[in-house]
Amino acid sequence: MSRPRLIALLLALITLAAFLPATQYAFINYDDNDYVSANPDVQRGLSWAGVKWAFTTLHAENWHPLTWLSHMTDCELFGLNPGAHHFVNVMFHAANAVLLFVVLLRLTGAQWPAAFVAALFAWHPLHVESVVWIAERKDVLSTFFALLTLLCYARFVQAKCRRSFWLAVLFFALGLLAKPMLVTLPFVLVLLDFWPLQRLAGLPPARTLARLVAEKWPFFLLTAASCALTFLAQSHKVNNVAAVVSLEFVPLHYRLQNVPLAYATYLLKLAWPTQLAVFYPLANVLPAARVATAVALLLLGSGLAWRTRHSRPYFLLGWLWFLGMLVPVIGLVQVGGAAWADRYSYLPGVGIFLIAAFAARDLLARFPALNKPAAAAAVVILAACLVATEKQLPVWRNSETLFRHALAVTADNDVSRNNLAVTLQEQGNLPAALVEFQAAARLAPERSHVHGNLAGILGKLERHAEALAEYREAVRLAPSDAKMHTSVGIELAALERYDEALAAFATAKKLDPKYAWTSVETARVYFKLGRDAEAVAELRAALRLAPEDYQILTEAAHDLAANENAAARDGQAAMVLAAKANILSGGNQPIVFDVIGMACAELGDFTNAQAAAQSALDITAALKMTGTESIRQRLELYQRHQPWRESLRATNQPGGK
């Protein structure tokens, strides 16, 4: 086996071994739910309908159809086994390490510097986030196609193969379909023309540069299209709230000061990767001394890169690679409110690794006696990266470990407190979750969804007046958010202020006529008021708006199967809805099996009613869920050949109890 092939094999094997623990980790409740674990469109796997959805949706405030198709493929093959989803990410990362080595070897012919850069890329702890976070499939997937783009471009230049040029265009397009952050890759191609491809050598610089830029018109055309689509996606409003943070909340002068700090932070963490967190909140105040130091560092680096452009051209290449590839995510456009993020350094960091590797090569060429100490130092550095990566990996074991770690290494982290609270709420620890939600609301009083989350848990604790106050604060902050208006109505209904609740639902419907849950909640109030015909009409409206939402299907099936008012019951319709909900939910939701049991009992099929109730109990036991007493009561009724009935009316309404 040749040495390059052996190096590539070792890179792949060590990378796979290093990240293998990730296959034991769970989905987390930060983006993984949007992308996979709570996304029914993705969970249905590959289909023509799914492909259409992937190419037309702006879900998660991005347009990246190839990423959606990748997740759909995982669900098709592995279902919701998080370990398998993690393993695919790890495989892509290992492939990227090998591809990076091959690309650099082809471009420079420098075997050991190429191997060192690829190993740093593969084993650096700053890249754990991109690899282990299932929702960051877009990082490893887009980088895979970006490296194929570079490889084909190198072949186009070196072998004068026009076919390779168009293959590079194709791979670049696929990379953009995975993650639009690659929009600056055409500029990297121009940098490669400067070094190591040296297409500017001995020619008039201005004219040659213009020709080389014009040559790449297909790449720049794709970049322009991707920028337009990304702007559209991130300006898209969900519940009338856009993902892009307005200048009102993060002023332009703050963003401009944060840019050099972000660059300096990436440099620092590439050199000394400690206190890594899933979310770094924007500081309330940016100290002028820190900003000035960061600006000075960037000016110094830029000055050195320019000054050594002839003697050490890799410095200019690596420096501009690093600065340029971070431009789309450096914070001038704020999405999500983070100061910076580890995952953004995944491909940009290669520029800094290039500078380090080729500077060491030049030093060793000048002082050959340092060869052995340098080799030992390289081994120590790479071993330290592996050790740090192994230490960082368990942070991502589950949502609780992830956000507790983030709170331990950052200050005033409202996002991590909010997500930790969601985790504690999912675990059933409502008092602890309430404390975290309250802390998040104190840290970020301007975030409407934080008030909404706090209100939600107050409602679960039956502190409805406090919940209503929090929801109204959320509405004040986001007056166009139909979901929050609907939640206001829910709490008003809990306080038996039904007319006000219906008015809140009416407002929500005007703001977003397509939000199906408003109709569901309206139906619940109509049932409470004994207006069952109007309630059923609202349920039908919700089903028209969201025919594939298994939760709405389940809600409608429940009401049609169990209502003690015989005029509002329809066992056959309930059975159809429940069966569809079971298919859409993957056949693993206890609440769906519970409702199937109700529908079967309403139809007089008590054998299948018992089987469905028992399935619900089995699933809840497997998931270690509590609150199964009502399912057991229903099972006992079915065993006595009696259907389940319940009053949907409020206790203070005629016929209520």
C-alpha positions in Angstrom: 0.0 0.0 0.0 1.3 3.5 -0.9 2.0 5.9 1.8 -0.8 8.4 0.9 -3.3 5.5 0.9 -2.0 4.4 4.3 -2.4 7.9 5.6 -5.9 8.2 4.3 -6.8 4.8 5.8 -5.4 5.8 9.2 -7.2 9.2 9.1 -10.5 7.4 8.4 -10.1 4.7 11.0 -8.9 6.9 13.9 -11.6 9.4 13.1 -14.3 6.7 13.2 -12.9 5.3 16.4 -12.7 8.7 18.1 -16.3 9.7 17.3 -17.8 6.2 17.8 -19.2 7.0 21.3 -21.6 9.4 19.6 -23.6 6.4 18.3 -24.8 5.9 21.9 -26.2 9.5 22.2 -29.8 10.6 22.0 -31.6 13.3 20.0 -31.4 16.7 21.7 -34.3 19.1 22.0 -32.5 21.9 20.2 -33.0 21.7 16.4 -33.0 17.9 16.3 -36.7 18.0 16.9 -37.2 20.4 14.0 -35.0 18.4 11.7 -35.9 14.8 12.7 -37.3 13.7 16.0 -40.5 15.8 15.8 -40.7 16.3 12.1 -43.4 14.1 10.5 -42.4 15.1 7.0 -38.9 13.8 7.5 -39.9 10.7 9.5 -42.1 9.4 6.6 -38.8 8.8 4.8 -38.3 9.1 1.0 -41.2 9.6 -1.3 -42.1 11.9 -4.2 -44.2 13.9 -1.7 -41.2 14.2 0.6 -38.9 15.3 -2.3 -41.4 18.0 -3.2 -41.6 19.1 0.4 -37.8 19.2 0.7 -37.5 21.5 -2.3 -40.4 23.8 -1.4 -40.3 24.1 2.3 -38.7 26.9 4.3 -39.0 25.0 7.5 -36.3 25.7 10.1 -35.8 29.1 8.4 -33.5 27.6 5.7 -33.7 26.3 2.2 -31.5 23.2 2.1 -33.4 20.4 0.3 -30.4 18.0 0.1 -30.1 18.1 3.9 -33.8 17.2 4.3 -33.4 14.4 1.8 -30.4 13.1 3.8 -32.4 13.0 7.0 -35.4 11.4 5.2 -33.0 8.7 3.9 -31.9 8.0 7.5 -35.5 7.7 8.6 -36.2 5.4 5.7 -33.3 3.2 6.7 -33.1 3.4 10.5 -36.4 5.0 11.7 -35.8 7.1 14.8 -32.7 5.3 16.0 -30.6 8.3 17.1 -27.4 6.2 17.1 -27.7 5.4 13.4 -28.3 9.1 12.6 -25.2 10.0 14.6 -23.2 7.3 12.8 -24.0 8.7 9.4 -22.7 12.1 10.6 -19.5 10.5 11.8 -19.1 8.7 8.4 -19.4 11.9 6.6 -16.8 13.5 8.9 -14.4 10.7 8.3 -14.9 10.9 4.6 -14.3 14.7 4.8 -11.0 14.2 6.6 -9.8 11.8 3.8 -11.1 14.1 1.1 -9.3 17.1 2.6 -6.1 15.2 2.6 -6.5 14.1 -1.0 -7.4 17.7 -2.1 -4.4 19.3 -0.4 -2.1 16.6 -1.6 -3.3 17.2 -5.2 -3.0 20.9 -4.9 0.3 21.2 -3.1 2.1 17.8 -3.5 3.1 18.3 0.2 2.2 15.0 1.8 3.0 15.6 5.5 1.5 19.1 5.7 -1.6 17.9 3.9 -1.8 15.0 6.4 -1.4 17.3 9.4 -4.1 19.7 8.2 -6.5 16.8 7.6 -5.8 15.3 11.0 -6.3 18.6 12.8 -9.6 19.0 10.9 -10.7 15.5 11.8 -9.8 15.5 15.5 -10.1 19.1 16.6 -12.6 19.3 19.5 -14.1 22.5 18.1 -15.6 20.3 15.4 -17.4 18.0 17.8 -20.5 20.2 17.5 -20.7 19.8 13.7 -20.2 16.1 13.8 -22.2 15.0 16.9 -25.2 17.3 16.5 -27.7 15.4 14.3 -29.2 18.7 13.1 -25.8 19.8 11.8 -25.8 17.1 9.1 -25.9 20.1 6.8 -22.3 21.0 8.0 -20.7 17.6 7.2 -22.8 17.1 4.1 -22.1 20.5 2.6 -18.4 20.2 3.4 -18.3 16.8 1.6 -19.5 18.4 -1.6 -17.3 21.5 -1.1 -14.2 19.3 -0.9 -15.4 17.4 -4.0 -15.8 20.8 -5.7 -12.2 21.7 -4.8 -10.9 18.3 -6.0 -12.6 18.6 -9.4 -11.5 22.3 -9.8 -7.9 21.2 -9.1 -8.2 18.5 -11.8 -9.7 21.1 -14.2 -6.7 23.4 -13.8 -4.0 20.8 -13.6 -5.2 18.4 -16.3 -7.0 21.0 -18.5 -10.2 18.9 -18.2 -13.3 20.9 -19.0 -15.5 18.1 -17.7 -14.0 18.5 -14.3 -15.0 22.1 -14.3 -18.6 21.3 -14.8 -18.4 18.5 -12.2 -17.1 21.1 -9.8 -20.1 23.3 -10.6 -22.4 20.4 -10.0 -20.8 19.5 -6.6 -20.9 23.2 -5.6 -24.6 23.3 -6.4 -25.2 20.2 -4.3 -23.2 21.7 -1.4 -25.4 24.8 -1.5 -28.4 22.6 -1.5 -27.1 21.2 1.8 -26.0 24.4 3.4 -25.9 27.9 2.0 -22.9 28.9 4.0 -20.8 27.7 1.1 -21.7 30.9 -0.9 -18.1 32.1 -0.5 -16.5 29.0 -2.0 -16.0 30.6 -5.5 -13.7 33.2 -3.8 -11.7 30.3 -2.4 -11.3 29.0 -5.9 -9.9 32.4 -6.9 -7.5 32.1 -3.9 -6.4 28.7 -5.1 -5.6 30.3 -8.4 -3.2 32.5 -6.6 -1.7 29.7 -4.5 -0.9 26.8 -4.9 -2.2 26.7 -8.5 -0.2 29.8 -9.4 -2.3 30.9 -12.3 -1.4 34.5 -11.7 2.4 34.0 -11.9 4.1 36.0 -14.5 0.9 37.6 -15.9 -0.6 41.1 -15.6 -2.3 40.7 -12.2 -5.5 42.9 -12.8 -6.3 41.5 -16.3 -5.6 37.9 -15.2 -7.6 38.2 -12.0 -10.5 39.6 -14.0 -10.3 36.7 -16.4 -10.2 34.1 -13.6 -13.2 35.6 -11.9 -15.1 35.7 -15.1 -14.2 32.1 -15.8 -16.1 31.2 -12.6 -19.4 32.8 -13.6 -21.5 29.6 -13.0 -20.2 29.5 -9.4 -21.0 33.1 -8.8 -24.4 32.7 -10.4 -25.2 29.8 -8.0 -23.9 32.0 -5.1 -26.3 34.8 -6.0 -29.3 32.4 -6.3 -28.4 30.8 -2.9 -28.1 34.2 -1.2 -31.5 35.2 -2.5 -33.2 32.0 -1.4 -31.5 32.1 2.0 -32.6 35.7 2.6 -36.2 34.6 1.6 -36.0 31.6 4.0 -34.7 33.5 7.0 -37.1 36.4 6.4 -40.0 33.8 6.2 -42.3 34.2 9.2 -43.4 31.3 11.3 -46.5 32.3 13.3 -45.7 35.8 11.9 -42.3 35.9 13.6 -39.2 36.0 11.4 -35.9 34.2 12.3 -33.7 37.3 11.5 -33.2 39.4 14.6 -34.1 43.1 13.8 -31.8 46.0 14.3 -34.1 47.1 17.1 -32.9 44.3 19.3 -29.3 44.0 18.1 -28.2 47.4 16.7 -25.8 47.8 13.8 -23.0 49.4 15.9 -23.2 46.4 18.3 -22.9 43.9 15.4 -19.9 45.8 13.9 -18.1 45.6 17.3 -19.0 41.9 17.7 -17.5 41.0 14.3 -13.8 41.4 15.3 -14.5 39.7 18.7 -16.1 36.7 16.9 -13.1 36.4 14.5 -10.7 36.6 17.5 -12.7 34.1 19.4 -12.6 31.6 16.6 -8.8 32.0 16.4 -8.4 31.6 20.1 -10.6 28.4 20.2 -8.8 26.9 17.2 -5.5 27.4 19.1 -6.9 26.6 22.6 -10.3 24.9 22.5 -11.7 25.2 26.0 -15.1 26.1 27.4 -16.9 25.0 24.3 -20.7 25.4 24.4 -23.6 24.7 22.2 -24.7 28.4 22.5 -22.8 31.5 23.2 -25.1 34.4 24.1 -24.5 38.0 23.0 -23.0 39.9 25.8 -24.9 42.9 27.2 -21.8 45.1 26.9 -18.8 44.7 24.6 -15.7 46.1 26.4 -13.9 48.6 24.2 -10.5 47.2 25.2 -11.5 43.7 24.0 -12.9 45.0 20.7 -9.7 47.1 20.2 -7.5 44.1 20.9 -9.5 42.0 18.5 -9.3 44.6 15.7 -5.5 44.9 16.3 -5.1 41.1 16.0 -7.0 41.1 12.7 -5.0 44.0 11.3 -1.8 42.3 12.4 -2.8 39.1 10.7 -3.9 40.8 7.6 -0.7 42.9 7.4 1.5 39.8 7.8 -0.5 37.9 5.2 -0.1 40.8 2.7 3.5 41.4 3.5 4.4 37.7 3.0 2.2 37.1 -0.1 5.2 36.5 -2.3 7.5 34.6 0.1 4.8 32.7 2.0 1.7 32.8 -0.2 0.0 30.1 1.9 -0.4 32.8 4.6 -2.6 35.0 2.4 -4.5 32.0 1.1 -5.2 30.6 4.6 -6.0 34.0 6.2 -8.5 35.0 3.5 -9.9 31.4 3.5 -10.6 31.8 7.2 -11.9 35.4 7.1 -13.9 35.0 3.9 -15.7 31.7 4.7 -16.9 33.1 8.0 -18.5 36.2 6.4 -22.0 34.7 6.0 -22.2 33.7 9.7 -20.0 36.4 11.4 -23.0 38.2 12.9 -23.8 41.1 10.6 -27.0 39.4 9.9 -28.3 38.0 13.2 -30.2 34.8 13.1 -30.9 33.2 16.5 -29.0 35.7 18.6 -25.7 33.9 19.1 -22.4 35.7 19.4 -20.6 32.9 17.5 -20.9 29.2 17.2 -18.3 26.3 17.2 -20.0 24.7 14.1 -19.3 27.8 12.0 -15.5 27.1 12.2 -15.8 23.6 10.6 -14.5 24.4 7.1 -13.2 28.0 7.7 -10.8 26.7 10.3 -8.9 24.8 7.6 -7.4 28.1 6.5 -5.6 28.5 9.8 -4.5 24.9 9.9 -3.0 25.5 6.4 -1.0 28.4 7.7 0.3 26.4 10.7 1.3 23.4 8.6 3.0 25.1 5.8 4.8 27.6 8.1 6.2 24.6 9.9 7.3 23.0 6.6 9.2 26.2 5.7 10.8 26.3 9.2 11.9 22.7 8.9 13.3 23.4 5.4 15.5 26.1 6.9 16.4 24.2 10.1 16.5 20.4 9.2 17.8 19.6 12.6 14.3 20.3 14.0 12.7 17.5 12.0 12.5 15.0 14.8 11.4 17.5 17.5 8.8 18.8 15.1 7.4 15.4 14.3 7.2 14.7 18.1 5.4 18.0 18.6 3.0 17.2 15.8 2.1 13.9 17.4 1.6 15.6 20.8 -0.7 18.2 19.2 -2.8 15.7 17.4 -2.9 13.4 20.5 -4.0 16.4 22.6 -6.8 17.1 20.1 -8.0 13.5 20.3 -8.0 13.7 24.1 -9.9 17.0 24.1 -12.4 15.6 21.6 -13.0 12.5 23.8 -13.6 14.9 26.7 -16.0 17.1 24.7 -18.0 14.2 23.2 -19.9 13.2 26.4 -21.2 16.8 26.7 -23.5 15.8 23.8 -24.9 12.6 25.4 -28.3 14.1 25.8 -30.1 17.5 26.2 -29.5 17.7 30.0 -25.8 17.1 29.8 -25.5 19.5 26.8 -27.2 22.5 28.4 -25.9 22.0 31.9 -22.4 22.1 30.5 -23.3 25.2 28.5 -24.5 26.9 31.7 -21.3 25.9 33.4 -19.0 27.5 30.9 -21.0 30.6 29.8 -22.7 33.4 31.6 -26.3 34.8 31.3 -27.2 32.0 28.8 -30.9 32.3 28.4 -31.1 29.9 25.5 -29.4 27.1 27.4 -31.6 27.8 30.5 -34.7 27.7 28.3 -33.7 24.4 26.7 -32.6 22.8 30.0 -36.1 23.8 31.3 -37.7 22.1 28.3 -35.7 19.0 29.1 -36.7 19.0 32.8 -40.3 19.5 31.8 -40.1 16.5 29.4 -38.7 14.5 32.4 -41.7 15.5 34.5 -39.7 17.6 36.9 -42.0 20.6 36.6 -40.8 22.6 39.7 -37.1 22.5 38.5 -38.2 23.4 35.0 -40.2 26.4 36.3 -37.1 27.7 38.0 -35.1 27.5 34.8 -37.9 29.1 32.7 -38.1 32.0 35.2 -34.4 32.5 35.0 -34.5 32.5 31.2 -37.3 35.1 31.2 -35.2 37.3 33.6 -32.2 37.1 31.3 -34.1 37.6 28.1 -37.3 39.6 28.8 -37.4 40.6 25.1 -37.9 37.1 23.8 -41.5 36.3 23.4 -41.1 32.5 23.1 -39.4 32.5 26.6 -42.4 34.1 28.1 -44.5 31.6 26.2 -42.6 28.6 27.6 -42.8 30.0 31.1 -46.6 30.5 30.6 -46.9 26.9 29.4 -45.4 25.4 32.5 -47.4 27.7 34.7 -50.5 26.4 32.9 -49.5 22.8 33.5 -49.1 23.7 37.2 -52.7 25.1 37.1 -51.4 28.6 37.9 -53.6 29.9 35.1 -53.7 33.6 36.1 -49.9 33.8 36.1 -49.8 31.9 32.8 -52.2 34.3 31.2 -50.1 37.3 32.3 -47.0 35.7 30.7 -48.8 34.9 27.5 -50.1 38.4 27.3 -46.5 39.7 27.7 -45.5 37.4 24.9 -48.3 38.8 22.7 -47.1 42.4 23.6 -43.6 41.5 22.3 -44.9 39.6 19.3 -48.3 41.0 18.5 -48.5 39.1 15.2 -47.8 35.7 16.6 -51.0 33.7 16.1 -49.7 30.9 18.3 -49.4 33.2 21.3 -52.9 34.6 20.8 -54.2 31.0 20.7 -52.4 30.3 24.0 -54.0 33.4 25.6 -57.3 31.9 24.6 -56.4 28.6 26.2 -55.6 30.2 29.5 -58.8 32.3 29.4 -60.7 29.1 28.8 -59.0 27.5 31.8 -60.2 30.5 33.9 -63.7 29.9 32.5 -63.7 33.2 30.6 -65.0 31.6 27.5 -66.2 34.6 25.6 -62.8 36.2 25.9 -61.2 33.0 24.9 -63.2 32.8 21.7 -62.3 36.4 21.0 -58.6 35.6 21.4 -59.0 32.6 19.0 -60.8 34.8 16.5 -57.8 37.2 16.6 -55.4 34.3 16.0 -57.4 33.1 13.0 -57.2 36.5 11.4 -53.4 36.7 12.0 -52.8 33.2 10.6 -55.8 31.4 9.1 -53.6 28.3 8.4 -52.7 27.7 12.0 -54.8 24.6 12.6 -54.5 24.4 16.4 -56.6 27.6 16.8 -59.6 25.6 15.4 -58.8 22.7 17.8 -58.8 25.0 20.8 -62.0 26.7 19.6 -63.6 23.3 19.3 -62.7 22.6 22.9 -64.4 25.7 24.1 -67.5 25.0 22.0 -67.6 21.5 23.6 -67.4 23.1 27.0 -70.3 25.4 26.2 -72.4 22.5 24.9 -72.2 23.8 21.3 -71.2 20.4 20.0 -72.2 20.9 16.4 -70.0 24.0 16.1 -67.2 22.1 17.9 -67.3 19.3 15.4 -67.2 21.9 12.5 -64.1 23.4 14.0 -62.4 20.0 14.3 -63.2 19.4 10.6 -61.7 22.8 9.8 -58.5 21.9 11.7 -58.3 18.6 9.8 -58.6 20.4 6.5 -55.8 22.7 7.5 -53.5 20.0 8.8 -54.6 16.6 7.4 -51.4 14.9 8.3 -50.8 16.3 11.8 -51.2 13.1 13.9 -51.9 15.1 17.1 -54.8 16.9 15.6 -56.1 13.6 14.1 -55.8 12.0 17.5 -57.6 14.9 19.2 -60.5 14.8 16.7 -60.7 11.0 17.0 -60.9 11.2 20.8 -63.7 13.8 20.7 -65.7 11.8 18.1 -65.3 8.5 20.0 -65.7 9.4 23.6 -68.2 12.3 23.8 -71.1 11.4 26.0 -73.3 13.3 23.7 -74.5 10.6 21.3 -75.4 13.2 18.6 -71.7 14.3 18.4 -70.2 10.8 18.4 -69.1 9.1 15.2 -67.2 5.9 15.9 -66.4 5.1 12.2 -65.0 8.5 11.6 -63.0 8.3 14.8 -61.5 5.0 13.7 -60.4 6.3 10.4 -58.8 9.3 11.9 -57.0 7.3 14.7 -55.7 4.7 12.2 -54.3 7.5 10.0 -52.7 9.1 13.1 -51.1 5.8 14.0 -49.5 5.5 10.5 -48.3 9.1 10.5 -46.8 8.8 14.0 -44.9 5.7 13.2 -47.0 3.4 15.3 -45.2 4.2 18.5 -47.4 6.8 20.3 -49.3 5.6 23.3 -51.9 8.4 23.1 -52.8 7.2 19.6 -53.3 3.6 20.7 -55.4 4.8 23.6 -57.7 6.7 21.2 -57.8 3.6 18.8 -59.1 1.7 21.8 -61.8 4.3 22.4 -62.9 4.2 18.7 -62.9 0.4 18.7 -65.0 0.3 21.8 -67.5 2.8 20.3 -67.9 0.4 17.4 -68.4 -2.5 19.7 -65.0 -4.1 18.8 -63.9 -4.7 22.4 -61.3 -7.3 21.5 -59.3 -4.8 19.5 -60.1 -2.1 22.0 -58.4 -4.2 24.7 -55.4 -4.9 22.4 -55.0 -1.2 21.6 -55.2 -0.1 25.3 -52.7 -2.8 26.2 -50.4 -1.5 23.5 -50.6 2.0 24.9 -49.7 0.6 28.3 -46.8 -1.4 26.9 -45.3 1.6 25.1 -45.7 3.9 28.2 -43.9 1.2 30.3 -41.1 0.9 27.7 -40.7 4.7 27.7 -40.9 4.9 31.5 -43.8 7.3 31.2 -46.2 7.9 34.1 -49.9 8.8 34.2 -51.3 5.6 32.9 -54.2 5.2 35.4 -56.8 6.5 33.0 -55.7 4.0 30.3 -56.0 1.2 32.8 -59.5 2.4 33.7 -60.5 2.2 30.1 -59.0 -1.2 29.7 -61.1 -2.5 32.6 -64.2 -1.0 30.9 -63.4 -2.7 27.6 -62.9 -6.0 29.4 -66.5 -5.6 30.7 -67.6 -4.8 27.1 -68.3 -1.2 28.0 -67.2 1.8 25.9 -65.5 4.9 27.4 -67.6 8.0 27.8 -66.7 11.4 29.0 -68.3 14.8 29.3 -66.6 17.5 27.2 -68.7 20.2 28.8 -67.6 22.6 31.5 -68.9 21.8 35.0 -70.8 25.1 35.2 -72.6 24.5 31.9 -76.0 22.8 31.6 -75.3 19.1 31.3 -71.8 19.5 32.6 -70.4 17.5 35.5 
